[in-house]
Amino acid sequence: MILYLHGFDATSPGNHEKMRQLQFIDKDVRLVSYSTQHPKHDMQQLLNEVSRQLQQSDDTAPLILGVGLGAFWAERIGFLNGLRAVLINPNLSPEINMVGQIDRPEEYADITSKCVDKFRSKNEGKALVILSRSDDVNNNAQVYDELSEYYQVIWDEDQPHKFPVLASQLSTIASFKLG
């Protein structure tokens, strides 16, 4: 089972396309949606929904995957549920770089500061990070600096921020899913 968390653009047709591509790895790909507007509620809703999805699956190696803002959540929700996570162009600081686009940016800062102390060191090796060199939204050099100490990072030379084509990364994601 792969749990897919969309980015900020929840209604983009690209989400359906990425889920379809992920079915080459696992036929059981499930969208776990959230509002993007109410972070504290989103956190609780995501925790509850992921827990429910895990109870409904017999997959011994479930994976959570998020793109952009979805990767912000995938890292945290994955950690709190003991899941391996794939973070594609993660937005690590929505409270800074999404001001004017999101409501309650201070809640993201609060969530970031209240997550388990030093959770990345406790989660070391349990996430795979895929970064686009041509990301027009994130400064992925900063993302690399922040995450490479804890997780394997792969650079993609072709895809933009929304990462519409996963084909070149599917075998890597599949291998990571199986551990």
LOTORVO-699272 format. One record per residue (C-alpha): residue number from 1; residue in one letter; x, y, z. Coordinates in nm, 4 decimals, m for minus. Layout:
sese n: NUM; res: a; X: X; Y: Y; Z: Z
...
***
This chain:
sese n: 1; res: m; X: 0.0000; Y: 0.0000; Z: 0.0000
sese n: 2; res: i; X: 0.1174; Y: 0.3491; Z: m0.0851
sese n: 3; res: l; X: m0.0488; Y: 0.6423; Z: 0.0870
sese n: 4; res: y; X: m0.0264; Y: 0.9496; Z: m0.1347
sese n: 5; res: l; X: m0.0353; Y: 1.3037; Z: 0.0081
sese n: 6; res: h; X: m0.0955; Y: 1.5768; Z: m0.2485
sese n: 7; res: g; X: 0.0819; Y: 1.9100; Z: m0.2387
sese n: 8; res: f; X: m0.0741; Y: 2.2513; Z: m0.1861
sese n: 9; res: d; X: m0.2561; Y: 2.2275; Z: m0.5187
sese n: 10; res: a; X: m0.4936; Y: 1.9566; Z: m0.4001
sese n: 11; res: t; X: m0.7160; Y: 1.9658; Z: m0.7086
sese n: 12; res: s; X: m0.4408; Y: 1.9374; Z: m0.9695
sese n: 13; res: p; X: m0.5030; Y: 1.6614; Z: m1.2249
sese n: 14; res: g; X: m0.1357; Y: 1.5756; Z: m1.1770
sese n: 15; res: n; X: m0.2228; Y: 1.4095; Z: m0.8456
sese n: 16; res: h; X: m0.4333; Y: 1.1453; Z: m1.0197
sese n: 17; res: e; X: m0.1553; Y: 1.0921; Z: m1.2738
sese n: 18; res: k; X: 0.1093; Y: 1.0431; Z: m1.0020
sese n: 19; res: m; X: m0.1171; Y: 0.7951; Z: m0.8232
sese n: 20; res: r; X: m0.1634; Y: 0.6070; Z: m1.1505
sese n: 21; res: q; X: 0.2143; Y: 0.5949; Z: m1.2002
sese n: 22; res: l; X: 0.2655; Y: 0.4684; Z: m0.8438
sese n: 23; res: q; X: 0.0403; Y: 0.1718; Z: m0.9264
sese n: 24; res: f; X: 0.3343; Y: 0.0290; Z: m1.1213
sese n: 25; res: i; X: 0.4944; Y: m0.0231; Z: m0.7787
sese n: 26; res: d; X: 0.1850; Y: m0.1269; Z: m0.5832
sese n: 27; res: k; X: m0.1715; Y: m0.1662; Z: m0.7110
sese n: 28; res: d; X: m0.2999; Y: m0.0329; Z: m0.3765
sese n: 29; res: v; X: m0.2390; Y: 0.3434; Z: m0.3928
sese n: 30; res: r; X: m0.4626; Y: 0.5542; Z: m0.1693
sese n: 31; res: l; X: m0.5109; Y: 0.9290; Z: m0.1632
sese n: 32; res: v; X: m0.5041; Y: 1.0764; Z: 0.1850
sese n: 33; res: s; X: m0.6346; Y: 1.4291; Z: 0.1474
sese n: 34; res: y; X: m0.6170; Y: 1.7265; Z: 0.3806
sese n: 35; res: s; X: m0.7399; Y: 2.0852; Z: 0.3659
sese n: 36; res: t; X: m0.4085; Y: 2.2778; Z: 0.3283
sese n: 37; res: q; X: m0.5755; Y: 2.5606; Z: 0.5208
sese n: 38; res: h; X: m0.6005; Y: 2.4392; Z: 0.8806
sese n: 39; res: p; X: m0.2682; Y: 2.2811; Z: 0.9825
sese n: 40; res: k; X: m0.3572; Y: 2.1740; Z: 1.3371
sese n: 41; res: h; X: m0.6779; Y: 2.0110; Z: 1.2150
sese n: 42; res: d; X: m0.4926; Y: 1.8647; Z: 0.9180
sese n: 43; res: m; X: m0.2379; Y: 1.7038; Z: 1.1500
sese n: 44; res: q; X: m0.5061; Y: 1.5326; Z: 1.3562
sese n: 45; res: q; X: m0.7087; Y: 1.4338; Z: 1.0513
sese n: 46; res: l; X: m0.4016; Y: 1.2899; Z: 0.8776
sese n: 47; res: l; X: m0.2994; Y: 1.0924; Z: 1.1858
sese n: 48; res: n; X: m0.6503; Y: 0.9476; Z: 1.2161
sese n: 49; res: e; X: m0.6873; Y: 0.8715; Z: 0.8454
sese n: 50; res: v; X: m0.3446; Y: 0.7091; Z: 0.8102
sese n: 51; res: s; X: m0.4137; Y: 0.4970; Z: 1.1176
sese n: 52; res: r; X: m0.7480; Y: 0.3902; Z: 0.9671
sese n: 53; res: q; X: m0.5852; Y: 0.3071; Z: 0.6309
sese n: 54; res: l; X: m0.3149; Y: 0.1006; Z: 0.8014
sese n: 55; res: q; X: m0.5790; Y: m0.0990; Z: 0.9892
sese n: 56; res: q; X: m0.7535; Y: m0.1761; Z: 0.6600
sese n: 57; res: s; X: m0.4413; Y: m0.3124; Z: 0.4928
sese n: 58; res: d; X: m0.2378; Y: m0.6270; Z: 0.5379
sese n: 59; res: d; X: 0.0671; Y: m0.4792; Z: 0.3601
sese n: 60; res: t; X: 0.3783; Y: m0.5555; Z: 0.5629
sese n: 61; res: a; X: 0.5695; Y: m0.2669; Z: 0.4025
sese n: 62; res: p; X: 0.3303; Y: 0.0274; Z: 0.3608
sese n: 63; res: l; X: 0.4759; Y: 0.3540; Z: 0.2355
sese n: 64; res: i; X: 0.3692; Y: 0.7159; Z: 0.2641
sese n: 65; res: l; X: 0.4654; Y: 0.9514; Z: m0.0184
sese n: 66; res: g; X: 0.4135; Y: 1.3248; Z: m0.0424
sese n: 67; res: v; X: 0.4975; Y: 1.6012; Z: m0.2868
sese n: 68; res: g; X: 0.5732; Y: 1.9600; Z: m0.1775
sese n: 69; res: l; X: 0.3495; Y: 2.0427; Z: 0.1183
sese n: 70; res: g; X: 0.2401; Y: 1.6787; Z: 0.1172
sese n: 71; res: a; X: 0.6013; Y: 1.5819; Z: 0.1850
sese n: 72; res: f; X: 0.6047; Y: 1.8132; Z: 0.4897
sese n: 73; res: w; X: 0.3218; Y: 1.5978; Z: 0.6242
sese n: 74; res: a; X: 0.4539; Y: 1.2636; Z: 0.4946
sese n: 75; res: e; X: 0.7759; Y: 1.3025; Z: 0.6920
sese n: 76; res: r; X: 0.5953; Y: 1.3743; Z: 1.0183
sese n: 77; res: i; X: 0.2969; Y: 1.1423; Z: 0.9797
sese n: 78; res: g; X: 0.5272; Y: 0.8671; Z: 0.8543
sese n: 79; res: f; X: 0.7509; Y: 0.9073; Z: 1.1580
sese n: 80; res: l; X: 0.4584; Y: 0.9080; Z: 1.4020
sese n: 81; res: n; X: 0.3146; Y: 0.5933; Z: 1.2403
sese n: 82; res: g; X: 0.6449; Y: 0.4089; Z: 1.1934
sese n: 83; res: l; X: 0.6195; Y: 0.4231; Z: 0.8131
sese n: 84; res: r; X: 0.8896; Y: 0.4611; Z: 0.5536
sese n: 85; res: a; X: 0.8336; Y: 0.7854; Z: 0.3648
sese n: 86; res: v; X: 0.9228; Y: 0.9271; Z: 0.0249
sese n: 87; res: l; X: 0.9550; Y: 1.3048; Z: 0.0251
sese n: 88; res: i; X: 0.9446; Y: 1.4654; Z: m0.3175
sese n: 89; res: n; X: 1.0542; Y: 1.8307; Z: m0.3199
sese n: 90; res: p; X: 0.9466; Y: 1.8712; Z: 0.0428
sese n: 91; res: n; X: 0.8343; Y: 2.2108; Z: 0.1620
sese n: 92; res: l; X: 1.0090; Y: 2.2181; Z: 0.4987
sese n: 93; res: s; X: 0.9020; Y: 2.5695; Z: 0.5997
sese n: 94; res: p; X: 0.5497; Y: 2.6492; Z: 0.4752
sese n: 95; res: e; X: 0.5158; Y: 2.9067; Z: 0.7522
sese n: 96; res: i; X: 0.7909; Y: 3.1070; Z: 0.5779
sese n: 97; res: n; X: 0.7607; Y: 3.0368; Z: 0.2069
sese n: 98; res: m; X: 0.3818; Y: 3.0124; Z: 0.1740
sese n: 99; res: v; X: 0.2748; Y: 3.3295; Z: 0.3537
sese n: 100; res: g; X: m0.0191; Y: 3.4741; Z: 0.1649
sese n: 101; res: q; X: m0.1098; Y: 3.1343; Z: 0.0217
sese n: 102; res: i; X: m0.1995; Y: 2.9515; Z: 0.3422
sese n: 103; res: d; X: m0.4053; Y: 3.0462; Z: 0.6428
sese n: 104; res: r; X: m0.2516; Y: 3.0180; Z: 0.9872
sese n: 105; res: p; X: 0.1161; Y: 2.9877; Z: 0.8904
sese n: 106; res: e; X: 0.2019; Y: 3.0119; Z: 1.2592
sese n: 107; res: e; X: 0.0395; Y: 2.6707; Z: 1.3093
sese n: 108; res: y; X: 0.2973; Y: 2.5109; Z: 1.0786
sese n: 109; res: a; X: 0.5736; Y: 2.6689; Z: 1.2876
sese n: 110; res: d; X: 0.4034; Y: 2.5351; Z: 1.5999
sese n: 111; res: i; X: 0.3753; Y: 2.1847; Z: 1.4523
sese n: 112; res: t; X: 0.7395; Y: 2.1936; Z: 1.3437
sese n: 113; res: s; X: 0.8565; Y: 2.2953; Z: 1.6897
sese n: 114; res: k; X: 0.6294; Y: 2.0525; Z: 1.8753
sese n: 115; res: c; X: 0.7031; Y: 1.7407; Z: 1.6759
sese n: 116; res: v; X: 0.9087; Y: 1.4895; Z: 1.8717
sese n: 117; res: d; X: 1.2388; Y: 1.6463; Z: 1.9738
sese n: 118; res: k; X: 1.5097; Y: 1.5631; Z: 1.7200
sese n: 119; res: f; X: 1.2684; Y: 1.3380; Z: 1.5328
sese n: 120; res: r; X: 1.4877; Y: 1.3255; Z: 1.2235
sese n: 121; res: s; X: 1.7715; Y: 1.1598; Z: 1.4119
sese n: 122; res: k; X: 1.5179; Y: 0.9066; Z: 1.5453
sese n: 123; res: n; X: 1.3822; Y: 0.8608; Z: 1.1917
sese n: 124; res: e; X: 1.7231; Y: 0.8337; Z: 1.0243
sese n: 125; res: g; X: 1.7212; Y: 0.6179; Z: 0.7131
sese n: 126; res: k; X: 1.3411; Y: 0.5829; Z: 0.7088
sese n: 127; res: a; X: 1.2792; Y: 0.8446; Z: 0.4420
sese n: 128; res: l; X: 1.3925; Y: 0.8827; Z: 0.0844
sese n: 129; res: v; X: 1.4170; Y: 1.2382; Z: m0.0493
sese n: 130; res: i; X: 1.3848; Y: 1.3156; Z: m0.4184
sese n: 131; res: l; X: 1.4778; Y: 1.6705; Z: m0.5169
sese n: 132; res: s; X: 1.4395; Y: 1.8477; Z: m0.8503
sese n: 133; res: r; X: 1.7357; Y: 2.0540; Z: m0.9605
sese n: 134; res: s; X: 1.4946; Y: 2.2735; Z: m1.1577
sese n: 135; res: d; X: 1.2456; Y: 2.3280; Z: m0.8736
sese n: 136; res: d; X: 1.0927; Y: 2.6730; Z: m0.9226
sese n: 137; res: v; X: 0.9233; Y: 2.6764; Z: m0.5793
sese n: 138; res: n; X: 1.1709; Y: 2.5355; Z: m0.3259
sese n: 139; res: n; X: 1.5345; Y: 2.6137; Z: m0.2645
sese n: 140; res: n; X: 1.6321; Y: 2.2481; Z: m0.2804
sese n: 141; res: a; X: 1.9944; Y: 2.3207; Z: m0.1952
sese n: 142; res: q; X: 1.8670; Y: 2.4255; Z: 0.1494
sese n: 143; res: v; X: 1.6405; Y: 2.1218; Z: 0.1658
sese n: 144; res: y; X: 1.9398; Y: 1.9017; Z: 0.0848
sese n: 145; res: d; X: 2.1474; Y: 2.0690; Z: 0.3575
sese n: 146; res: e; X: 1.8705; Y: 2.0105; Z: 0.6114
sese n: 147; res: l; X: 1.7833; Y: 1.6502; Z: 0.5254
sese n: 148; res: s; X: 2.0926; Y: 1.4797; Z: 0.3787
sese n: 149; res: e; X: 2.2372; Y: 1.4055; Z: 0.7217
sese n: 150; res: y; X: 1.9366; Y: 1.1863; Z: 0.8001
sese n: 151; res: y; X: 1.8011; Y: 1.0512; Z: 0.4711
sese n: 152; res: q; X: 1.9194; Y: 0.9319; Z: 0.1317
sese n: 153; res: v; X: 1.8763; Y: 1.2147; Z: m0.1203
sese n: 154; res: i; X: 1.8410; Y: 1.1659; Z: m0.4942
sese n: 155; res: w; X: 1.8617; Y: 1.4550; Z: m0.7374
sese n: 156; res: d; X: 1.6395; Y: 1.4576; Z: m1.0458
sese n: 157; res: e; X: 1.7706; Y: 1.6585; Z: m1.3385
sese n: 158; res: d; X: 1.4475; Y: 1.6935; Z: m1.5368
sese n: 159; res: q; X: 1.1336; Y: 1.7308; Z: m1.3249
sese n: 160; res: p; X: 0.9887; Y: 2.0604; Z: m1.1949
sese n: 161; res: h; X: 0.8468; Y: 2.1168; Z: m0.8453
sese n: 162; res: k; X: 0.5184; Y: 1.9283; Z: m0.8943
sese n: 163; res: f; X: 0.7153; Y: 1.6314; Z: m1.0333
sese n: 164; res: p; X: 0.4549; Y: 1.5215; Z: m1.2900
sese n: 165; res: v; X: 0.6509; Y: 1.2216; Z: m1.4226
sese n: 166; res: l; X: 0.7724; Y: 0.9692; Z: m1.1669
sese n: 167; res: a; X: 0.8912; Y: 0.7113; Z: m1.4234
sese n: 168; res: s; X: 1.2642; Y: 0.7655; Z: m1.3718
sese n: 169; res: q; X: 1.2257; Y: 0.7225; Z: m0.9953
sese n: 170; res: l; X: 0.9772; Y: 0.4327; Z: m0.9759
sese n: 171; res: s; X: 1.2365; Y: 0.1553; Z: m0.9383
sese n: 172; res: t; X: 1.4145; Y: 0.3494; Z: m0.6627
sese n: 173; res: i; X: 1.0849; Y: 0.4105; Z: m0.4805
sese n: 174; res: a; X: 0.9909; Y: 0.0421; Z: m0.5185
sese n: 175; res: s; X: 1.3244; Y: m0.0718; Z: m0.3739
sese n: 176; res: f; X: 1.2948; Y: 0.1738; Z: m0.0865
sese n: 177; res: k; X: 0.9392; Y: 0.0560; Z: m0.0098
sese n: 178; res: l; X: 1.0594; Y: m0.3007; Z: 0.0346
sese n: 179; res: g; X: 1.3464; Y: m0.1897; Z: 0.2565
***
